[in-house]
C-alpha cells in the first residue's frame, strides 16, 4: 500500500500500460492507496479513485 496518491496513480498507469490490463487505484479507508488489476478487485466500488484502461484512447 502507498500513502501517496500521486505514487499510486503513477504506479497504476505504469502497470496498466506495461501489462496491458485494466487496473484500479483505490483508497483502503485507513489513509493508504492500493493498485491492483480490476478483475481482482472485490472491494467497495466507492473506494475506487481511478481506473486505467490501456485499450481506451
Secondary structure, DSSP 4 states (H G I P E B T S, - for coil): -BS-HHHHHHHHHHHHHHHTS-EEEEE-SSS-EEEEEGGG--S-GGGEEEEE-TT--
